Amino acid sequence: MLFSRRAIGNQYESLAKRYLKRQGLTFIGKNFTAKCGEIDLIMQDKQCIVFVEVKYRKQTSFGHAAEFVTYRKSQRLIKTAYLWLSQKGLSPYTTDFRFDVVAIHQQGEDINWIKNAITQE
């Protein structure tokens, strides 16, 4: 049975959400979409807002899932996060936030959570 890319994405985003909740993070939202990009998950880690990019790869022969977060993708994530913060009335200069990547391999048996995976320049 074939699944759409969106359905597969939803499945692994849900897996990542459950994983992060087990690590003590609180769920805020998912699939925030704007012209500049999309944020898969928005979580909270104590006082820090965490914008999460979820990447899944069936196999690692073409590289680790986290390697597929390109510079261009990271710039779009940053712009989208600034927009989300603005819509919530939060300033990117006074709000504690970070960008994490959850890389999933082998149908979810291998989950790598990379904190501060994307840095702002």
Backbone atoms as SQL, in Angstrom:
CREATE TABLE atoms (id INTEGER PRIMARY KEY, chain TEXT, resi INTEGER, resn TEXT, atom TEXT, x REAL, y REAL, z REAL);
INSERT INTO atoms VALUES
  (1, 'A', 1, 'MET', 'N', 0.833, -1.182, 0.000),
  (2, 'A', 1, 'MET', 'CA', 0.000, 0.000, 0.000),
  (3, 'A', 1, 'MET', 'C', 0.880, 1.249, 0.000),
  (4, 'A', 2, 'LEU', 'N', 0.607, 2.165, -0.885),
  (5, 'A', 2, 'LEU', 'CA', 1.386, 3.389, -0.972),
  (6, 'A', 2, 'LEU', 'C', 0.754, 4.484, -0.126),
  (7, 'A', 3, 'PHE', 'N', 1.596, 5.219, 0.559),
  (8, 'A', 3, 'PHE', 'CA', 1.124, 6.335, 1.367),
  (9, 'A', 3, 'PHE', 'C', 1.650, 7.632, 0.765),
  (10, 'A', 4, 'SER', 'N', 0.900, 8.695, 0.905),
  (11, 'A', 4, 'SER', 'CA', 1.364, 9.983, 0.407),
  (12, 'A', 4, 'SER', 'C', 2.517, 10.473, 1.272),
  (13, 'A', 5, 'ARG', 'N', 3.320, 11.355, 0.707),
  (14, 'A', 5, 'ARG', 'CA', 4.436, 11.919, 1.466),
  (15, 'A', 5, 'ARG', 'C', 3.929, 12.626, 2.716),
  (16, 'A', 6, 'ARG', 'N', 2.774, 13.291, 2.601),
  (17, 'A', 6, 'ARG', 'CA', 2.202, 14.009, 3.744),
  (18, 'A', 6, 'ARG', 'C', 1.795, 13.023, 4.846),
  (19, 'A', 7, 'ALA', 'N', 1.187, 11.909, 4.455),
  (20, 'A', 7, 'ALA', 'CA', 0.777, 10.902, 5.443),
  (21, 'A', 7, 'ALA', 'C', 1.990, 10.313, 6.146),
  (22, 'A', 8, 'ILE', 'N', 3.034, 10.034, 5.390),
  (23, 'A', 8, 'ILE', 'CA', 4.272, 9.507, 5.978),
  (24, 'A', 8, 'ILE', 'C', 4.881, 10.558, 6.903),
  (25, 'A', 9, 'GLY', 'N', 4.890, 11.818, 6.441),
  (26, 'A', 9, 'GLY', 'CA', 5.402, 12.910, 7.270),
  (27, 'A', 9, 'GLY', 'C', 4.643, 13.032, 8.574),
  (28, 'A', 10, 'ASN', 'N', 3.315, 12.965, 8.499),
  (29, 'A', 10, 'ASN', 'CA', 2.489, 13.042, 9.704),
  (30, 'A', 10, 'ASN', 'C', 2.814, 11.913, 10.677),
  (31, 'A', 11, 'GLN', 'N', 3.024, 10.715, 10.129),
  (32, 'A', 11, 'GLN', 'CA', 3.335, 9.554, 10.966),
  (33, 'A', 11, 'GLN', 'C', 4.630, 9.787, 11.748),
  (34, 'A', 12, 'TYR', 'N', 5.675, 10.260, 11.076),
  (35, 'A', 12, 'TYR', 'CA', 6.960, 10.447, 11.741),
  (36, 'A', 12, 'TYR', 'C', 6.985, 11.700, 12.607),
  (37, 'A', 13, 'GLU', 'N', 6.191, 12.713, 12.259),
  (38, 'A', 13, 'GLU', 'CA', 6.062, 13.877, 13.131),
  (39, 'A', 13, 'GLU', 'C', 5.378, 13.478, 14.433),
  (40, 'A', 14, 'SER', 'N', 4.369, 12.614, 14.356),
  (41, 'A', 14, 'SER', 'CA', 3.694, 12.125, 15.567),
  (42, 'A', 14, 'SER', 'C', 4.655, 11.308, 16.428),
  (43, 'A', 15, 'LEU', 'N', 5.475, 10.494, 15.783),
  (44, 'A', 15, 'LEU', 'CA', 6.481, 9.705, 16.507),
  (45, 'A', 15, 'LEU', 'C', 7.468, 10.640, 17.215),
  (46, 'A', 16, 'ALA', 'N', 7.938, 11.665, 16.500),
  (47, 'A', 16, 'ALA', 'CA', 8.880, 12.625, 17.082),
  (48, 'A', 16, 'ALA', 'C', 8.234, 13.375, 18.246),
  (49, 'A', 17, 'LYS', 'N', 6.972, 13.750, 18.089),
  (50, 'A', 17, 'LYS', 'CA', 6.240, 14.458, 19.154),
  (51, 'A', 17, 'LYS', 'C', 6.163, 13.589, 20.411),
  (52, 'A', 18, 'ARG', 'N', 5.801, 12.335, 20.247),
  (53, 'A', 18, 'ARG', 'CA', 5.720, 11.420, 21.406),
  (54, 'A', 18, 'ARG', 'C', 7.097, 11.262, 22.063),
  (55, 'A', 19, 'TYR', 'N', 8.121, 11.135, 21.242),
  (56, 'A', 19, 'TYR', 'CA', 9.489, 10.984, 21.757),
  (57, 'A', 19, 'TYR', 'C', 9.887, 12.213, 22.585),
  (58, 'A', 20, 'LEU', 'N', 9.643, 13.401, 22.038),
  (59, 'A', 20, 'LEU', 'CA', 10.028, 14.631, 22.738),
  (60, 'A', 20, 'LEU', 'C', 9.212, 14.827, 24.020),
  (61, 'A', 21, 'LYS', 'N', 7.947, 14.446, 23.984),
  (62, 'A', 21, 'LYS', 'CA', 7.122, 14.547, 25.200),
  (63, 'A', 21, 'LYS', 'C', 7.674, 13.621, 26.285),
  (64, 'A', 22, 'ARG', 'N', 8.149, 12.447, 25.889),
  (65, 'A', 22, 'ARG', 'CA', 8.750, 11.517, 26.864),
  (66, 'A', 22, 'ARG', 'C', 10.049, 12.099, 27.445),
  (67, 'A', 23, 'GLN', 'N', 10.691, 12.992, 26.680),
  (68, 'A', 23, 'GLN', 'CA', 11.929, 13.643, 27.153),
  (69, 'A', 23, 'GLN', 'C', 11.628, 14.863, 28.022),
  (70, 'A', 24, 'GLY', 'N', 10.347, 15.160, 28.237),
  (71, 'A', 24, 'GLY', 'CA', 9.972, 16.250, 29.130),
  (72, 'A', 24, 'GLY', 'C', 9.533, 17.536, 28.450),
  (73, 'A', 25, 'LEU', 'N', 9.495, 17.571, 27.124),
  (74, 'A', 25, 'LEU', 'CA', 9.053, 18.766, 26.424),
  (75, 'A', 25, 'LEU', 'C', 7.523, 18.811, 26.376),
  (76, 'A', 26, 'THR', 'N', 6.984, 20.003, 26.209),
  (77, 'A', 26, 'THR', 'CA', 5.544, 20.209, 26.127),
  (78, 'A', 26, 'THR', 'C', 5.184, 20.578, 24.698),
  (79, 'A', 27, 'PHE', 'N', 4.140, 19.972, 24.196),
  (80, 'A', 27, 'PHE', 'CA', 3.679, 20.224, 22.829),
  (81, 'A', 27, 'PHE', 'C', 2.934, 21.555, 22.762),
  (82, 'A', 28, 'ILE', 'N', 3.282, 22.382, 21.770),
  (83, 'A', 28, 'ILE', 'CA', 2.598, 23.655, 21.540),
  (84, 'A', 28, 'ILE', 'C', 1.797, 23.599, 20.237),
  (85, 'A', 29, 'GLY', 'N', 2.430, 23.139, 19.150),
  (86, 'A', 29, 'GLY', 'CA', 1.734, 23.102, 17.872),
  (87, 'A', 29, 'GLY', 'C', 2.509, 22.320, 16.833),
  (88, 'A', 30, 'LYS', 'N', 1.870, 22.142, 15.664),
  (89, 'A', 30, 'LYS', 'CA', 2.549, 21.418, 14.583),
  (90, 'A', 30, 'LYS', 'C', 2.151, 22.009, 13.234),
  (91, 'A', 31, 'ASN', 'N', 3.005, 21.778, 12.273),
  (92, 'A', 31, 'ASN', 'CA', 2.773, 22.169, 10.880),
  (93, 'A', 31, 'ASN', 'C', 2.362, 23.630, 10.729),
  (94, 'A', 32, 'PHE', 'N', 3.118, 24.519, 11.378),
  (95, 'A', 32, 'PHE', 'CA', 2.893, 25.951, 11.195),
  (96, 'A', 32, 'PHE', 'C', 3.450, 26.324, 9.823),
  (97, 'A', 33, 'THR', 'N', 2.555, 26.786, 8.956),
  (98, 'A', 33, 'THR', 'CA', 2.934, 27.071, 7.575),
  (99, 'A', 33, 'THR', 'C', 2.787, 28.549, 7.269),
  (100, 'A', 34, 'ALA', 'N', 3.777, 29.085, 6.587),
  (101, 'A', 34, 'ALA', 'CA', 3.753, 30.466, 6.118),
  (102, 'A', 34, 'ALA', 'C', 4.377, 30.479, 4.719),
  (103, 'A', 35, 'LYS', 'N', 4.315, 31.610, 4.076),
  (104, 'A', 35, 'LYS', 'CA', 4.900, 31.732, 2.734),
  (105, 'A', 35, 'LYS', 'C', 6.373, 31.328, 2.721),
  (106, 'A', 36, 'CYS', 'N', 7.058, 31.666, 3.795),
  (107, 'A', 36, 'CYS', 'CA', 8.504, 31.437, 3.837),
  (108, 'A', 36, 'CYS', 'C', 8.890, 30.008, 4.207),
  (109, 'A', 37, 'GLY', 'N', 7.958, 29.203, 4.724),
  (110, 'A', 37, 'GLY', 'CA', 8.315, 27.836, 5.080),
  (111, 'A', 37, 'GLY', 'C', 7.327, 27.194, 6.030),
  (112, 'A', 38, 'GLU', 'N', 7.734, 26.047, 6.575),
  (113, 'A', 38, 'GLU', 'CA', 6.893, 25.306, 7.507),
  (114, 'A', 38, 'GLU', 'C', 7.743, 24.816, 8.672),
  (115, 'A', 39, 'ILE', 'N', 7.128, 24.826, 9.844),
  (116, 'A', 39, 'ILE', 'CA', 7.766, 24.255, 11.033),
  (117, 'A', 39, 'ILE', 'C', 6.969, 23.011, 11.398),
  (118, 'A', 40, 'ASP', 'N', 7.669, 21.873, 11.482),
  (119, 'A', 40, 'ASP', 'CA', 6.994, 20.602, 11.737),
  (120, 'A', 40, 'ASP', 'C', 6.358, 20.561, 13.127),
  (121, 'A', 41, 'LEU', 'N', 7.164, 20.847, 14.155),
  (122, 'A', 41, 'LEU', 'CA', 6.671, 20.807, 15.531),
  (123, 'A', 41, 'LEU', 'C', 7.155, 22.038, 16.285),
  (124, 'A', 42, 'ILE', 'N', 6.320, 22.514, 17.184),
  (125, 'A', 42, 'ILE', 'CA', 6.711, 23.585, 18.093),
  (126, 'A', 42, 'ILE', 'C', 6.485, 23.033, 19.494),
  (127, 'A', 43, 'MET', 'N', 7.555, 22.997, 20.264),
  (128, 'A', 43, 'MET', 'CA', 7.528, 22.408, 21.598),
  (129, 'A', 43, 'MET', 'C', 8.057, 23.442, 22.591),
  (130, 'A', 44, 'GLN', 'N', 7.972, 23.111, 23.863),
  (131, 'A', 44, 'GLN', 'CA', 8.560, 23.963, 24.886),
  (132, 'A', 44, 'GLN', 'C', 9.395, 23.109, 25.807),
  (133, 'A', 45, 'ASP', 'N', 10.619, 23.555, 26.053),
  (134, 'A', 45, 'ASP', 'CA', 11.552, 22.882, 26.954),
  (135, 'A', 45, 'ASP', 'C', 11.851, 23.861, 28.081),
  (136, 'A', 46, 'LYS', 'N', 11.181, 23.699, 29.199),
  (137, 'A', 46, 'LYS', 'CA', 11.208, 24.638, 30.320),
  (138, 'A', 46, 'LYS', 'C', 10.759, 26.009, 29.813),
  (139, 'A', 47, 'GLN', 'N', 11.634, 27.017, 29.816),
  (140, 'A', 47, 'GLN', 'CA', 11.249, 28.362, 29.360),
  (141, 'A', 47, 'GLN', 'C', 11.601, 28.602, 27.890),
  (142, 'A', 48, 'CYS', 'N', 12.107, 27.584, 27.209),
  (143, 'A', 48, 'CYS', 'CA', 12.607, 27.724, 25.831),
  (144, 'A', 48, 'CYS', 'C', 11.596, 27.181, 24.816),
  (145, 'A', 49, 'ILE', 'N', 11.292, 27.996, 23.811),
  (146, 'A', 49, 'ILE', 'CA', 10.475, 27.533, 22.685),
  (147, 'A', 49, 'ILE', 'C', 11.399, 26.745, 21.757),
  (148, 'A', 50, 'VAL', 'N', 10.959, 25.571, 21.333),
  (149, 'A', 50, 'VAL', 'CA', 11.786, 24.714, 20.478),
  (150, 'A', 50, 'VAL', 'C', 11.063, 24.494, 19.148),
  (151, 'A', 51, 'PHE', 'N', 11.687, 24.943, 18.079),
  (152, 'A', 51, 'PHE', 'CA', 11.173, 24.715, 16.732),
  (153, 'A', 51, 'PHE', 'C', 11.873, 23.465, 16.207),
  (154, 'A', 52, 'VAL', 'N', 11.070, 22.475, 15.824),
  (155, 'A', 52, 'VAL', 'CA', 11.626, 21.160, 15.493),
  (156, 'A', 52, 'VAL', 'C', 11.398, 20.821, 14.026),
  (157, 'A', 53, 'GLU', 'N', 12.470, 20.451, 13.359),
  (158, 'A', 53, 'GLU', 'CA', 12.406, 19.915, 12.005),
  (159, 'A', 53, 'GLU', 'C', 12.537, 18.400, 12.129),
  (160, 'A', 54, 'VAL', 'N', 11.559, 17.675, 11.588),
  (161, 'A', 54, 'VAL', 'CA', 11.583, 16.210, 11.636),
  (162, 'A', 54, 'VAL', 'C', 12.030, 15.709, 10.265),
  (163, 'A', 55, 'LYS', 'N', 13.053, 14.866, 10.266),
  (164, 'A', 55, 'LYS', 'CA', 13.552, 14.280, 9.028),
  (165, 'A', 55, 'LYS', 'C', 13.553, 12.763, 9.167),
  (166, 'A', 56, 'TYR', 'N', 13.033, 12.111, 8.140),
  (167, 'A', 56, 'TYR', 'CA', 12.980, 10.651, 8.127),
  (168, 'A', 56, 'TYR', 'C', 13.682, 10.128, 6.877),
  (169, 'A', 57, 'ARG', 'N', 14.449, 9.083, 7.044),
  (170, 'A', 57, 'ARG', 'CA', 15.048, 8.370, 5.926),
  (171, 'A', 57, 'ARG', 'C', 14.911, 6.884, 6.204),
  (172, 'A', 58, 'LYS', 'N', 14.448, 6.169, 5.179),
  (173, 'A', 58, 'LYS', 'CA', 14.267, 4.723, 5.308),
  (174, 'A', 58, 'LYS', 'C', 15.610, 4.042, 5.545),
  (175, 'A', 59, 'GLN', 'N', 16.630, 4.555, 4.867),
  (176, 'A', 59, 'GLN', 'CA', 17.965, 3.976, 5.018),
  (177, 'A', 59, 'GLN', 'C', 19.008, 5.082, 4.996),
  (178, 'A', 60, 'THR', 'N', 20.193, 4.774, 5.497),
  (179, 'A', 60, 'THR', 'CA', 21.238, 5.794, 5.601),
  (180, 'A', 60, 'THR', 'C', 22.264, 5.712, 4.484),
  (181, 'A', 61, 'SER', 'N', 22.026, 4.878, 3.476),
  (182, 'A', 61, 'SER', 'CA', 23.026, 4.725, 2.415),
  (183, 'A', 61, 'SER', 'C', 23.262, 6.026, 1.636),
  (184, 'A', 62, 'PHE', 'N', 22.283, 6.940, 1.650),
  (185, 'A', 62, 'PHE', 'CA', 22.464, 8.223, 0.965),
  (186, 'A', 62, 'PHE', 'C', 22.750, 9.347, 1.954),
  (187, 'A', 63, 'GLY', 'N', 22.975, 8.994, 3.213),
  (188, 'A', 63, 'GLY', 'CA', 23.288, 9.987, 4.225),
  (189, 'A', 63, 'GLY', 'C', 22.319, 9.938, 5.392),
  (190, 'A', 64, 'HIS', 'N', 22.744, 10.531, 6.481),
  (191, 'A', 64, 'HIS', 'CA', 21.943, 10.628, 7.700),
  (192, 'A', 64, 'HIS', 'C', 20.803, 11.611, 7.460),
  (193, 'A', 65, 'ALA', 'N', 19.646, 11.344, 8.036),
  (194, 'A', 65, 'ALA', 'CA', 18.469, 12.194, 7.826),
  (195, 'A', 65, 'ALA', 'C', 18.759, 13.653, 8.160),
  (196, 'A', 66, 'ALA', 'N', 19.514, 13.894, 9.219),
  (197, 'A', 66, 'ALA', 'CA', 19.807, 15.269, 9.633),
  (198, 'A', 66, 'ALA', 'C', 20.590, 16.034, 8.569),
  (199, 'A', 67, 'GLU', 'N', 21.333, 15.316, 7.733),
  (200, 'A', 67, 'GLU', 'CA', 22.108, 15.977, 6.677),
  (201, 'A', 67, 'GLU', 'C', 21.227, 16.601, 5.601),
  (202, 'A', 68, 'PHE', 'N', 19.960, 16.241, 5.609),
  (203, 'A', 68, 'PHE', 'CA', 19.054, 16.762, 4.592),
  (204, 'A', 68, 'PHE', 'C', 18.429, 18.102, 5.001),
  (205, 'A', 69, 'VAL', 'N', 18.844, 18.642, 6.138),
  (206, 'A', 69, 'VAL', 'CA', 18.453, 20.000, 6.513),
  (207, 'A', 69, 'VAL', 'C', 19.517, 20.917, 5.925),
  (208, 'A', 70, 'THR', 'N', 19.213, 21.453, 4.763),
  (209, 'A', 70, 'THR', 'CA', 20.171, 22.279, 4.025),
  (210, 'A', 70, 'THR', 'C', 20.243, 23.689, 4.603),
  (211, 'A', 71, 'TYR', 'N', 21.237, 24.434, 4.155),
  (212, 'A', 71, 'TYR', 'CA', 21.365, 25.831, 4.573),
  (213, 'A', 71, 'TYR', 'C', 20.104, 26.605, 4.187),
  (214, 'A', 72, 'ARG', 'N', 19.622, 26.398, 2.968),
  (215, 'A', 72, 'ARG', 'CA', 18.414, 27.096, 2.497),
  (216, 'A', 72, 'ARG', 'C', 17.206, 26.749, 3.373),
  (217, 'A', 73, 'LYS', 'N', 17.074, 25.462, 3.696),
  (218, 'A', 73, 'LYS', 'CA', 15.974, 25.017, 4.550),
  (219, 'A', 73, 'LYS', 'C', 16.089, 25.665, 5.932),
  (220, 'A', 74, 'SER', 'N', 17.291, 25.715, 6.477),
  (221, 'A', 74, 'SER', 'CA', 17.476, 26.304, 7.805),
  (222, 'A', 74, 'SER', 'C', 17.126, 27.793, 7.793),
  (223, 'A', 75, 'GLN', 'N', 17.452, 28.501, 6.724),
  (224, 'A', 75, 'GLN', 'CA', 17.110, 29.925, 6.634),
  (225, 'A', 75, 'GLN', 'C', 15.595, 30.122, 6.572),
  (226, 'A', 76, 'ARG', 'N', 14.906, 29.237, 5.866),
  (227, 'A', 76, 'ARG', 'CA', 13.439, 29.312, 5.802),
  (228, 'A', 76, 'ARG', 'C', 12.829, 28.999, 7.170),
  (229, 'A', 77, 'LEU', 'N', 13.404, 28.054, 7.880),
  (230, 'A', 77, 'LEU', 'CA', 12.918, 27.733, 9.230),
  (231, 'A', 77, 'LEU', 'C', 13.061, 28.932, 10.168),
  (232, 'A', 78, 'ILE', 'N', 14.182, 29.598, 10.096),
  (233, 'A', 78, 'ILE', 'CA', 14.425, 30.765, 10.950),
  (234, 'A', 78, 'ILE', 'C', 13.409, 31.868, 10.644),
  (235, 'A', 79, 'LYS', 'N', 13.192, 32.155, 9.358),
  (236, 'A', 79, 'LYS', 'CA', 12.209, 33.180, 8.979),
  (237, 'A', 79, 'LYS', 'C', 10.809, 32.806, 9.460),
  (238, 'A', 80, 'THR', 'N', 10.451, 31.547, 9.303),
  (239, 'A', 80, 'THR', 'CA', 9.128, 31.078, 9.716),
  (240, 'A', 80, 'THR', 'C', 8.977, 31.169, 11.232),
  (241, 'A', 81, 'ALA', 'N', 10.023, 30.830, 11.963),
  (242, 'A', 81, 'ALA', 'CA', 9.987, 30.914, 13.427),
  (243, 'A', 81, 'ALA', 'C', 9.808, 32.363, 13.884),
  (244, 'A', 82, 'TYR', 'N', 10.509, 33.292, 13.235),
  (245, 'A', 82, 'TYR', 'CA', 10.361, 34.713, 13.576),
  (246, 'A', 82, 'TYR', 'C', 8.920, 35.162, 13.345),
  (247, 'A', 83, 'LEU', 'N', 8.321, 34.679, 12.277),
  (248, 'A', 83, 'LEU', 'CA', 6.930, 35.013, 11.986),
  (249, 'A', 83, 'LEU', 'C', 6.007, 34.443, 13.064),
  (250, 'A', 84, 'TRP', 'N', 6.230, 33.183, 13.451),
  (251, 'A', 84, 'TRP', 'CA', 5.419, 32.559, 14.502),
  (252, 'A', 84, 'TRP', 'C', 5.541, 33.354, 15.808),
  (253, 'A', 85, 'LEU', 'N', 6.774, 33.692, 16.187),
  (254, 'A', 85, 'LEU', 'CA', 6.994, 34.468, 17.407),
  (255, 'A', 85, 'LEU', 'C', 6.243, 35.796, 17.338),
  (256, 'A', 86, 'SER', 'N', 6.338, 36.463, 16.208),
  (257, 'A', 86, 'SER', 'CA', 5.667, 37.746, 16.013),
  (258, 'A', 86, 'SER', 'C', 4.152, 37.607, 16.164),
  (259, 'A', 87, 'GLN', 'N', 3.595, 36.564, 15.567),
  (260, 'A', 87, 'GLN', 'CA', 2.150, 36.331, 15.660),
  (261, 'A', 87, 'GLN', 'C', 1.706, 36.058, 17.098),
  (262, 'A', 88, 'LYS', 'N', 2.613, 35.538, 17.905),
  (263, 'A', 88, 'LYS', 'CA', 2.296, 35.251, 19.313),
  (264, 'A', 88, 'LYS', 'C', 2.619, 36.439, 20.216),
  (265, 'A', 89, 'GLY', 'N', 3.081, 37.537, 19.607),
  (266, 'A', 89, 'GLY', 'CA', 3.426, 38.725, 20.392),
  (267, 'A', 89, 'GLY', 'C', 4.733, 38.586, 21.145),
  (268, 'A', 90, 'LEU', 'N', 5.606, 37.701, 20.667),
  (269, 'A', 90, 'LEU', 'CA', 6.904, 37.459, 21.309),
  (270, 'A', 90, 'LEU', 'C', 8.025, 38.060, 20.463),
  (271, 'A', 91, 'SER', 'N', 9.015, 38.589, 21.108),
  (272, 'A', 91, 'SER', 'CA', 10.158, 39.165, 20.397),
  (273, 'A', 91, 'SER', 'C', 11.271, 38.121, 20.266),
  (274, 'A', 92, 'PRO', 'N', 11.868, 38.007, 19.078),
  (275, 'A', 92, 'PRO', 'CA', 12.986, 37.068, 18.931),
  (276, 'A', 92, 'PRO', 'C', 14.227, 37.524, 19.705),
  (277, 'A', 93, 'TYR', 'N', 14.204, 38.761, 20.172),
  (278, 'A', 93, 'TYR', 'CA', 15.358, 39.296, 20.906),
  (279, 'A', 93, 'TYR', 'C', 15.262, 39.047, 22.409),
  (280, 'A', 94, 'THR', 'N', 14.035, 38.805, 22.904),
  (281, 'A', 94, 'THR', 'CA', 13.874, 38.593, 24.346),
  (282, 'A', 94, 'THR', 'C', 13.316, 37.209, 24.673),
  (283, 'A', 95, 'THR', 'N', 12.940, 36.445, 23.662),
  (284, 'A', 95, 'THR', 'CA', 12.382, 35.108, 23.866),
  (285, 'A', 95, 'THR', 'C', 13.483, 34.066, 23.688),
  (286, 'A', 96, 'ASP', 'N', 13.544, 33.134, 24.614),
  (287, 'A', 96, 'ASP', 'CA', 14.507, 32.038, 24.532),
  (288, 'A', 96, 'ASP', 'C', 13.944, 30.980, 23.582),
  (289, 'A', 97, 'PHE', 'N', 14.643, 30.728, 22.476),
  (290, 'A', 97, 'PHE', 'CA', 14.196, 29.709, 21.536),
  (291, 'A', 97, 'PHE', 'C', 15.388, 29.071, 20.849),
  (292, 'A', 98, 'ARG', 'N', 15.137, 27.884, 20.290),
  (293, 'A', 98, 'ARG', 'CA', 16.201, 27.171, 19.571),
  (294, 'A', 98, 'ARG', 'C', 15.581, 26.312, 18.477),
  (295, 'A', 99, 'PHE', 'N', 16.448, 25.775, 17.635),
  (296, 'A', 99, 'PHE', 'CA', 16.029, 24.917, 16.525),
  (297, 'A', 99, 'PHE', 'C', 16.654, 23.539, 16.704),
  (298, 'A', 100, 'ASP', 'N', 15.799, 22.527, 16.823),
  (299, 'A', 100, 'ASP', 'CA', 16.268, 21.149, 16.966),
  (300, 'A', 100, 'ASP', 'C', 15.880, 20.351, 15.728),
  (301, 'A', 101, 'VAL', 'N', 16.583, 19.273, 15.514),
  (302, 'A', 101, 'VAL', 'CA', 16.241, 18.324, 14.458),
  (303, 'A', 101, 'VAL', 'C', 16.026, 16.967, 15.111),
  (304, 'A', 102, 'VAL', 'N', 14.948, 16.308, 14.717),
  (305, 'A', 102, 'VAL', 'CA', 14.743, 14.914, 15.117),
  (306, 'A', 102, 'VAL', 'C', 14.897, 14.096, 13.840),
  (307, 'A', 103, 'ALA', 'N', 15.960, 13.306, 13.794),
  (308, 'A', 103, 'ALA', 'CA', 16.266, 12.472, 12.627),
  (309, 'A', 103, 'ALA', 'C', 15.834, 11.039, 12.940),
  (310, 'A', 104, 'ILE', 'N', 15.005, 10.501, 12.059),
  (311, 'A', 104, 'ILE', 'CA', 14.442, 9.170, 12.276),
  (312, 'A', 104, 'ILE', 'C', 14.866, 8.241, 11.145),
  (313, 'A', 105, 'HIS', 'N', 15.331, 7.058, 11.526),
  (314, 'A', 105, 'HIS', 'CA', 15.748, 6.047, 10.559),
  (315, 'A', 105, 'HIS', 'C', 15.074, 4.711, 10.891),
  (316, 'A', 106, 'GLN', 'N', 15.099, 3.807, 9.946),
  (317, 'A', 106, 'GLN', 'CA', 14.657, 2.418, 10.142),
  (318, 'A', 106, 'GLN', 'C', 13.254, 2.331, 10.747),
  (319, 'A', 107, 'GLN', 'N', 12.290, 2.934, 10.080),
  (320, 'A', 107, 'GLN', 'CA', 10.884, 2.896, 10.490),
  (321, 'A', 107, 'GLN', 'C', 10.670, 3.309, 11.948),
  (322, 'A', 108, 'GLY', 'N', 11.520, 4.203, 12.445),
  (323, 'A', 108, 'GLY', 'CA', 11.330, 4.740, 13.788),
  (324, 'A', 108, 'GLY', 'C', 12.086, 4.024, 14.881),
  (325, 'A', 109, 'GLU', 'N', 12.859, 3.007, 14.527),
  (326, 'A', 109, 'GLU', 'CA', 13.625, 2.278, 15.538),
  (327, 'A', 109, 'GLU', 'C', 14.859, 3.056, 15.971),
  (328, 'A', 110, 'ASP', 'N', 15.304, 3.991, 15.142),
  (329, 'A', 110, 'ASP', 'CA', 16.494, 4.795, 15.431),
  (330, 'A', 110, 'ASP', 'C', 16.087, 6.267, 15.385),
  (331, 'A', 111, 'ILE', 'N', 16.059, 6.909, 16.557),
  (332, 'A', 111, 'ILE', 'CA', 15.672, 8.315, 16.654),
  (333, 'A', 111, 'ILE', 'C', 16.836, 9.099, 17.234),
  (334, 'A', 112, 'ASN', 'N', 17.268, 10.137, 16.520),
  (335, 'A', 112, 'ASN', 'CA', 18.338, 11.006, 16.995),
  (336, 'A', 112, 'ASN', 'C', 17.782, 12.410, 17.181),
  (337, 'A', 113, 'TRP', 'N', 17.881, 12.912, 18.407),
  (338, 'A', 113, 'TRP', 'CA', 17.420, 14.261, 18.730),
  (339, 'A', 113, 'TRP', 'C', 18.646, 15.152, 18.816),
  (340, 'A', 114, 'ILE', 'N', 18.722, 16.118, 17.919),
  (341, 'A', 114, 'ILE', 'CA', 19.881, 17.014, 17.869),
  (342, 'A', 114, 'ILE', 'C', 19.416, 18.397, 18.318),
  (343, 'A', 115, 'LYS', 'N', 19.828, 18.766, 19.525),
  (344, 'A', 115, 'LYS', 'CA', 19.472, 20.079, 20.073),
  (345, 'A', 115, 'LYS', 'C', 20.354, 21.159, 19.428),
  (346, 'A', 116, 'ASN', 'N', 19.787, 22.340, 19.239),
  (347, 'A', 116, 'ASN', 'CA', 20.516, 23.457, 18.640),
  (348, 'A', 116, 'ASN', 'C', 21.167, 23.077, 17.323),
  (349, 'A', 117, 'ALA', 'N', 20.447, 22.323, 16.522),
  (350, 'A', 117, 'ALA', 'CA', 20.994, 21.825, 15.256),
  (351, 'A', 117, 'ALA', 'C', 21.168, 22.949, 14.238),
  (352, 'A', 118, 'ILE', 'N', 20.362, 23.994, 14.372),
  (353, 'A', 118, 'ILE', 'CA', 20.411, 25.113, 13.437),
  (354, 'A', 118, 'ILE', 'C', 20.725, 26.369, 14.239),
  (355, 'A', 119, 'THR', 'N', 21.761, 27.062, 13.823),
  (356, 'A', 119, 'THR', 'CA', 22.116, 28.292, 14.531),
  (357, 'A', 119, 'THR', 'C', 21.833, 29.481, 13.638),
  (358, 'A', 120, 'GLN', 'N', 21.491, 30.586, 14.267),
  (359, 'A', 120, 'GLN', 'CA', 21.221, 31.825, 13.543),
  (360, 'A', 120, 'GLN', 'C', 22.524, 32.569, 13.349),
  (361, 'A', 121, 'GLU', 'N', 22.613, 33.233, 12.235),
  (362, 'A', 121, 'GLU', 'CA', 23.853, 33.987, 11.968),
  (363, 'A', 121, 'GLU', 'C', 23.673, 35.443, 12.277);
